[in-house]
Amino acid sequence: MIKQMRIYVNNPAGISARNLLTANRLMSYEAVVPVPDTTLKSLAAEFDKLKKAKDDKTAIHVFPNPASDYTIVNYALEESGMVELLSQDGRVIRSENLKPGINQHLLRTDGLTSGVYTLSLKSGNKVLTTKLVVK
């Protein structure tokens, strides 16, 4: 089995080889998603009131919003946590672990039906929610 292989995207022969190897399960491939400019329209939320949020150091910022294929969750956590994507009826669609600190996490939204979802960030005994629109 092939452990690692570098195939250049602009090379038609390389693309064909990648597709053939992936189809025969000799290699796995996940397309690279470019990270967009952070100045795009976004939705930010912070815990509690502004006064407490300054002391809390826990925040979440989601962009792009509305999303089509992916959204980037920009967060600050004092301890490890979890991000959950919830449907309008409260079902968990996706759930992924987050590392502590100031970081970014790519959350894929491709394959989801258009609509409004709730993005929930859980860390310790705190829960932060924000809305995410999927086109």
N, CA, C and O of each residue as an XYZ file, in Angstrom:
540
protein
N       0.844     -1.173      0.000
C       0.000      0.000      0.000
C       0.891      1.239      0.000
O       1.940      1.251      0.643
N       0.487      2.252     -0.700
C       1.233      3.496     -0.793
C       0.981      4.317      0.465
O      -0.169      4.587      0.809
N       2.039      4.713      1.148
C       1.914      5.492      2.385
C       1.648      6.964      2.100
O       0.702      7.549      2.627
N       2.485      7.550      1.267
C       2.330      8.966      0.972
C       2.768      9.219     -0.458
O       3.779      8.680     -0.908
N       2.023     10.024     -1.162
C       2.342     10.299     -2.553
C       1.996     11.746     -2.842
O       0.936     12.219     -2.430
N       2.849     12.442     -3.527
C       2.588     13.828     -3.884
C       2.258     13.873     -5.367
O       3.093     13.549     -6.212
N       1.030     14.279     -5.674
C       0.580     14.402     -7.055
C       0.193     15.853     -7.265
O      -0.599     16.408     -6.504
N       0.737     16.448     -8.269
C       0.483     17.861     -8.504
C      -0.881     18.058     -9.151
O      -1.260     17.338    -10.074
N      -1.612     19.053     -8.643
C      -2.984     19.310     -9.055
C      -3.078     19.759    -10.515
O      -4.047     19.418    -11.194
N      -2.109     20.505    -11.005
C      -2.171     21.036    -12.364
C      -1.718     20.041    -13.418
O      -1.708     20.369    -14.605
N      -1.348     18.848    -13.018
C      -0.856     17.840    -13.931
C      -1.989     16.849    -14.236
O      -2.398     16.111    -13.341
N      -2.511     16.811    -15.482
C      -3.613     15.903    -15.808
C      -3.277     14.433    -15.555
O      -4.139     13.670    -15.118
N      -2.039     14.031    -15.823
C      -1.647     12.645    -15.564
C      -1.654     12.366    -14.062
O      -2.050     11.282    -13.631
N      -1.218     13.340    -13.269
C      -1.222     13.191    -11.817
C      -2.634     13.098    -11.264
O      -2.902     12.319    -10.350
N      -3.527     13.889    -11.816
C      -4.925     13.854    -11.380
C      -5.532     12.500    -11.710
O      -6.242     11.921    -10.888
N      -5.260     11.994    -12.898
C      -5.773     10.672    -13.295
C      -5.209      9.581    -12.399
O      -5.935      8.672    -11.995
N      -3.916      9.664    -12.084
C      -3.292      8.676    -11.211
C      -3.915      8.724     -9.820
O      -4.202      7.683     -9.229
N      -4.126      9.936     -9.297
C      -4.754     10.078     -7.980
C      -6.145      9.474     -7.971
O      -6.506      8.759     -7.036
N      -6.931      9.753     -9.003
C      -8.290      9.229     -9.080
C      -8.299      7.710     -9.171
O      -9.137      7.050     -8.558
N      -7.373      7.165     -9.931
C      -7.270      5.714    -10.077
C      -6.858      5.054     -8.764
O      -7.443      4.047     -8.366
N      -5.864      5.614     -8.096
C      -5.411      5.066     -6.814
C      -6.489      5.190     -5.742
O      -6.649      4.296     -4.912
N      -7.221      6.289     -5.758
C      -8.294      6.483     -4.793
C      -9.432      5.507     -5.055
O      -9.980      4.931     -4.114
N      -9.793      5.315     -6.310
C     -10.872      4.390     -6.666
C     -10.543      2.956     -6.260
O     -11.437      2.199     -5.882
N      -9.268      2.578     -6.336
C      -8.858      1.226     -5.959
C      -8.456      1.119     -4.493
O      -7.924      0.096     -4.063
N      -8.710      2.175     -3.729
C      -8.451      2.229     -2.291
C      -6.986      1.972     -1.932
O      -6.679      1.388     -0.893
N      -6.099      2.418     -2.805
C      -4.675      2.332     -2.534
C      -4.159      3.619     -1.910
O      -3.021      3.690     -1.446
N      -5.012      4.630     -1.908
C      -4.643      5.912     -1.341
C      -5.913      6.647     -0.963
O      -6.961      6.454     -1.580
N      -5.818      7.487      0.051
C      -6.963      8.328      0.398
C      -6.620      9.758      0.005
O      -5.459     10.168      0.040
N      -7.630     10.493     -0.361
C      -7.419     11.861     -0.818
C      -8.549     12.728     -0.312
O      -9.722     12.369     -0.417
N      -8.183     13.875      0.239
C      -9.173     14.874      0.626
C      -8.719     16.195      0.040
O      -7.591     16.632      0.269
N      -9.591     16.821     -0.707
C      -9.249     18.065     -1.392
C      -8.865     19.143     -0.390
O      -9.441     19.229      0.695
N      -7.908     19.947     -0.752
C      -7.465     21.058      0.081
C      -8.455     22.199     -0.080
O      -8.813     22.578     -1.196
N      -8.885     22.733      1.033
C      -9.823     23.853      1.017
C      -9.045     25.107      1.381
O      -8.496     25.187      2.480
N      -8.983     26.089      0.485
C      -8.246     27.314      0.806
C      -8.970     28.102      1.895
O     -10.197     28.198      1.892
N      -8.212     28.655      2.809
C      -8.780     29.447      3.889
C      -9.065     30.843      3.351
O      -8.176     31.491      2.800
N     -10.309     31.311      3.510
C     -10.669     32.621      2.954
C     -10.147     33.766      3.811
O      -9.655     33.573      4.923
N     -10.272     34.945      3.259
C      -9.913     36.165      3.968
C     -10.857     36.333      5.154
O     -12.064     36.144      5.010
N     -10.335     36.677      6.301
C     -11.153     36.794      7.512
C     -12.012     38.053      7.542
O     -12.753     38.266      8.501
N     -11.926     38.887      6.514
C     -12.737     40.090      6.492
C     -14.126     39.837      5.911
O     -14.918     40.768      5.765
N     -14.429     38.564      5.575
C     -15.737     38.227      5.039
C     -16.815     38.428      6.101
O     -16.521     38.512      7.293
N     -18.052     38.501      5.655
C     -19.174     38.653      6.573
C     -19.154     37.489      7.563
O     -19.041     36.333      7.157
N     -19.262     37.781      8.835
C     -19.192     36.735      9.843
C     -20.131     37.046     10.997
O     -20.751     38.107     11.068
N     -20.205     36.081     11.889
C     -21.051     36.216     13.066
C     -20.199     35.854     14.271
O     -19.619     34.768     14.309
N     -20.111     36.725     15.241
C     -19.292     36.480     16.424
C     -20.168     36.498     17.663
O     -21.193     37.179     17.704
N     -19.759     35.750     18.661
C     -20.492     35.718     19.924
C     -19.502     35.552     21.058
O     -18.418     35.002     20.862
N     -19.854     36.011     22.214
C     -19.022     35.838     23.398
C     -19.916     35.455     24.566
O     -21.112     35.747     24.565
N     -19.329     34.798     25.563
C     -20.070     34.368     26.728
C     -20.559     35.546     27.560
O     -19.921     36.596     27.629
N     -21.693     35.339     28.181
C     -22.231     36.269     29.169
C     -22.266     37.711     28.682
O     -22.436     37.959     27.489
N     -22.113     38.631     29.568
C     -22.114     40.044     29.223
C     -20.698     40.488     28.899
O     -19.744     39.771     29.202
N     -20.546     41.636     28.297
C     -19.228     42.139     27.921
C     -18.274     42.203     29.111
O     -17.090     41.895     28.970
N     -18.763     42.589     30.248
C     -17.915     42.719     31.435
C     -17.289     41.373     31.797
O     -16.092     41.300     32.072
N     -18.093     40.309     31.797
C     -17.600     38.978     32.131
C     -16.762     38.398     31.004
O     -15.811     37.660     31.263
N     -17.094     38.717     29.759
C     -16.376     38.162     28.608
C     -14.917     38.585     28.597
O     -14.062     37.823     28.145
N     -14.612     39.786     29.086
C     -13.225     40.248     29.137
C     -12.386     39.369     30.052
O     -11.213     39.121     29.772
N     -12.979     38.897     31.146
C     -12.276     38.042     32.089
C     -12.296     36.579     31.658
O     -11.439     35.800     32.073
N     -13.257     36.204     30.836
C     -13.507     34.804     30.514
C     -12.494     34.196     29.547
O     -12.076     33.056     29.753
N     -12.096     34.896     28.528
C     -11.151     34.427     27.504
C     -11.720     33.314     26.625
O     -10.957     32.627     25.946
N     -13.031     33.120     26.622
C     -13.661     32.122     25.769
C     -14.511     32.847     24.733
O     -15.399     33.623     25.087
N     -14.241     32.598     23.464
C     -14.978     33.271     22.400
C     -15.044     32.372     21.179
O     -14.295     31.401     21.067
N     -15.944     32.701     20.269
C     -16.089     31.951     19.020
C     -16.405     32.940     17.901
O     -17.134     33.910     18.106
N     -15.856     32.688     16.727
C     -16.063     33.532     15.551
C     -16.190     32.587     14.360
O     -15.311     31.752     14.146
N     -17.261     32.701     13.584
C     -17.532     31.778     12.481
C     -17.535     32.550     11.163
O     -18.215     33.567     11.030
N     -16.762     32.050     10.186
C     -16.724     32.685      8.870
C     -16.370     31.653      7.827
O     -15.638     30.728      8.179
N     -16.799     31.705      6.604
C     -17.855     32.599      6.125
C     -19.216     32.172      6.665
O     -19.455     30.998      6.947
N     -20.069     33.126      6.796
C     -21.429     32.869      7.256
C     -22.348     33.821      6.504
O     -22.374     35.007      6.831
N     -23.093     33.364      5.529
C     -23.479     31.987      5.233
C     -22.354     31.180      4.574
O     -21.489     31.720      3.885
N     -22.402     29.867      4.814
C     -21.391     28.945      4.309
C     -21.988     28.062      3.226
O     -23.199     27.848      3.184
N     -21.122     27.547      2.342
C     -21.601     26.594      1.343
C     -20.898     25.249      1.503
O     -21.566     24.241      1.736
N     -19.575     25.202      1.385
C     -18.846     23.942      1.494
C     -18.193     23.757      2.857
O     -17.998     22.627      3.305
N     -17.857     24.851      3.512
C     -17.166     24.788      4.795
C     -17.331     26.103      5.533
O     -17.704     27.121      4.951
N     -17.050     26.061      6.805
C     -16.950     27.263      7.603
C     -15.750     27.103      8.516
O     -15.378     25.984      8.868
N     -15.156     28.191      8.892
C     -14.000     28.148      9.781
C     -14.436     28.687     11.134
O     -14.978     29.787     11.240
N     -14.189     27.895     12.157
C     -14.522     28.284     13.518
C     -13.242     28.817     14.148
O     -12.306     28.060     14.404
N     -13.208     30.109     14.394
C     -12.077     30.750     15.054
C     -12.458     30.844     16.528
O     -13.471     31.456     16.866
N     -11.651     30.241     17.413
C     -12.048     30.172     18.807
C     -10.878     30.436     19.750
O      -9.711     30.366     19.363
N     -11.222     30.739     20.981
C     -10.253     30.887     22.065
C     -10.798     30.119     23.253
O     -11.867     30.442     23.771
N     -10.060     29.096     23.688
C     -10.486     28.262     24.812
C      -9.359     28.151     25.829
O      -8.190     28.042     25.459
N      -9.708     28.179     27.092
C      -8.719     27.985     28.143
C      -8.405     26.505     28.326
O      -7.298     26.152     28.732
N      -9.372     25.635     28.028
C      -9.175     24.190     28.110
C      -9.803     23.542     26.888
O     -10.556     24.195     26.165
N      -9.505     22.264     26.642
C     -10.033     21.600     25.453
C     -11.557     21.624     25.474
O     -12.184     21.722     26.528
N     -12.130     21.531     24.281
C     -13.576     21.609     24.179
C     -14.090     20.826     22.995
O     -13.384     19.990     22.432
N     -15.332     21.105     22.619
C     -15.982     20.396     21.531
C     -16.878     21.371     20.781
O     -17.518     22.234     21.383
N     -16.916     21.224     19.460
C     -17.838     22.009     18.654
C     -18.884     21.053     18.093
O     -18.548     19.976     17.602
N     -20.143     21.447     18.168
C     -21.243     20.638     17.637
C     -22.064     21.480     16.678
O     -22.338     22.651     16.939
N     -22.454     20.869     15.563
C     -23.356     21.495     14.611
C     -24.716     20.844     14.801
O     -24.861     19.634     14.631
N     -25.713     21.651     15.154
C     -27.049     21.140     15.470
C     -28.058     21.589     14.425
O     -28.006     22.721     13.943
N     -28.976     20.692     14.078
C     -30.053     21.046     13.156
C     -31.090     21.873     13.900
O     -30.979     22.074     15.109
N     -32.107     22.357     13.173
C     -33.134     23.195     13.794
C     -33.936     22.436     14.843
O     -34.469     23.042     15.773
N     -34.027     21.113     14.703
C     -34.768     20.319     15.686
C     -33.877     19.821     16.831
O     -34.331     19.042     17.668
N     -32.614     20.264     16.875
C     -31.737     19.951     17.986
C     -30.879     18.704     17.833
O     -30.143     18.346     18.753
N     -30.962     18.031     16.675
C     -30.130     16.840     16.439
C     -28.694     17.251     16.152
O     -28.450     18.253     15.480
N     -27.738     16.469     16.667
C     -26.324     16.743     16.418
C     -25.972     16.210     15.036
O     -26.072     15.010     14.783
N     -25.555     17.116     14.132
C     -25.174     16.759     12.762
C     -23.692     16.401     12.714
O     -23.312     15.396     12.114
N     -22.861     17.220     13.341
C     -21.412     16.988     13.406
C     -20.934     17.330     14.808
O     -21.463     18.236     15.453
N     -19.929     16.598     15.272
C     -19.337     16.846     16.568
C     -17.836     16.590     16.461
O     -17.419     15.503     16.060
N     -17.025     17.586     16.817
C     -15.575     17.469     16.688
C     -14.882     18.088     17.892
O     -15.360     19.075     18.451
N     -13.755     17.506     18.288
C     -12.982     17.988     19.437
C     -12.133     19.192     19.052
O     -11.692     19.318     17.909
N     -11.911     20.078     20.026
C     -11.092     21.270     19.826
C      -9.968     21.301     20.853
O     -10.141     20.884     21.999
N      -8.820     21.799     20.425
C      -7.667     21.957     21.316
C      -7.792     23.287     22.058
O      -8.427     24.218     21.563
N      -7.186     23.376     23.245
C      -7.228     24.659     23.968
C      -6.347     25.709     23.302
O      -5.450     25.385     22.524
N      -6.616     26.968     23.620
C      -5.834     28.073     23.084
C      -6.613     28.840     22.035
O      -7.815     28.635     21.860
N      -5.914     29.726     21.338
C      -6.508     30.491     20.244
C      -6.190     29.723     18.976
O      -5.020     29.526     18.646
N      -7.216     29.289     18.262
C      -7.016     28.385     17.141
C      -8.137     28.545     16.128
O      -9.091     29.291     16.348
N      -8.006     27.824     14.999
C      -9.049     27.763     13.982
C      -9.342     26.305     13.672
O      -8.451     25.456     13.715
N     -10.612     26.023     13.356
C     -11.033     24.667     13.032
C     -11.922     24.719     11.797
O     -12.897     25.469     11.765
N     -11.593     23.927     10.780
C     -12.389     23.879      9.563
C     -13.513     22.871      9.762
O     -13.259     21.706     10.072
N     -14.741     23.311      9.586
C     -15.917     22.468      9.743
C     -16.589     22.356      8.385
O     -17.076     23.351      7.848
N     -16.619     21.169      7.835
C     -17.210     20.957      6.503
C     -18.736     21.030      6.582
O     -19.357     20.447      7.471
N     -19.322     21.758      5.635
C     -20.777     21.894      5.570
C     -21.320     21.366      4.252
O     -22.524     21.433      4.004
N     -20.427     20.831      3.391
C     -20.900     20.276      2.125
C     -21.778     19.062      2.415
O     -21.510     18.302      3.345
N     -22.799     18.890      1.637
C     -23.726     17.785      1.834
C     -24.875     18.114      2.775
O     -25.811     17.324      2.900
N     -24.823     19.255      3.433
C     -25.917     19.652      4.318
C     -26.989     20.379      3.512
O     -26.687     21.072      2.540
N     -28.224     20.217      3.921
C     -29.301     20.941      3.256
C     -29.244     22.411      3.661
O     -28.771     22.749      4.746
N     -29.724     23.267      2.787
C     -29.736     24.705      3.076
C     -30.620     24.983      4.279
O     -31.668     24.363      4.459
N     -30.177     25.924      5.094
C     -30.972     26.286      6.259
C     -30.135     26.904      7.342
O     -28.951     27.186      7.155
N     -30.770     27.114      8.493
C     -30.106     27.711      9.639
C     -29.767     26.595     10.630
O     -30.623     25.789     10.996
N     -28.513     26.567     11.051
C     -28.029     25.578     12.012
C     -27.510     26.306     13.240
O     -27.229     27.503     13.188
N     -27.385     25.589     14.330
C     -26.804     26.139     15.548
C     -25.423     25.526     15.729
O     -25.261     24.308     15.664
N     -24.439     26.371     15.955
C     -23.080     25.923     16.219
C     -22.855     26.097     17.713
O     -22.984     27.202     18.240
N     -22.521     25.012     18.394
C     -22.370     25.033     19.841
C     -20.931     24.706     20.214
O     -20.376     23.706     19.760
N     -20.338     25.546     21.033
C     -18.975     25.348     21.519
C     -19.074     25.025     23.007
O     -19.602     25.816     23.788
N     -18.557     23.847     23.395
C     -18.617     23.414     24.792
C     -17.202     23.286     25.326
O     -16.343     22.655     24.710
N     -16.977     23.891     26.476
C     -15.669     23.827     27.129
C     -15.894     23.861     28.630
O     -16.397     24.848     29.166
N     -15.525     22.790     29.304
C     -15.759     22.712     30.747
C     -17.247     22.752     31.032
O     -18.009     21.962     30.474
N     -17.665     23.656     31.886
C     -19.091     23.778     32.205
C     -19.750     24.907     31.422
O     -20.863     25.317     31.751
N     -19.078     25.415     30.388
C     -19.603     26.530     29.595
C     -20.067     26.054     28.225
O     -19.473     25.156     27.628
N     -21.126     26.666     27.746
C     -21.655     26.372     26.411
C     -21.922     27.700     25.720
O     -22.585     28.577     26.274
N     -21.398     27.843     24.499
C     -21.595     29.044     23.705
C     -22.245     28.631     22.401
O     -21.795     27.677     21.766
N     -23.281     29.318     21.991
C     -23.953     28.980     20.739
C     -24.006     30.192     19.824
O     -24.042     31.337     20.273
N     -24.011     29.908     18.531
C     -24.171     30.945     17.520
C     -24.875     30.314     16.325
O     -24.859     29.093     16.173
N     -25.479     31.114     15.494
C     -26.188     30.617     14.316
C     -25.247     30.517     13.120
O     -24.344     31.337     12.952
N     -25.472     29.504     12.297
C     -24.718     29.312     11.058
C     -25.720     29.063      9.953
O     -26.568     28.178     10.065
N     -25.628     29.842      8.882
C     -26.510     29.678      7.731
C     -25.746     28.895      6.666
O     -24.614     29.238      6.325
N     -26.379     27.831      6.138
C     -25.786     27.026      5.074
C     -26.597     27.259      3.818
O     -27.819     27.111      3.808
N     -25.880     27.632      2.736
C     -26.553     27.877      1.442
C     -26.833     26.573      0.739
O     -27.390     26.570     -0.358
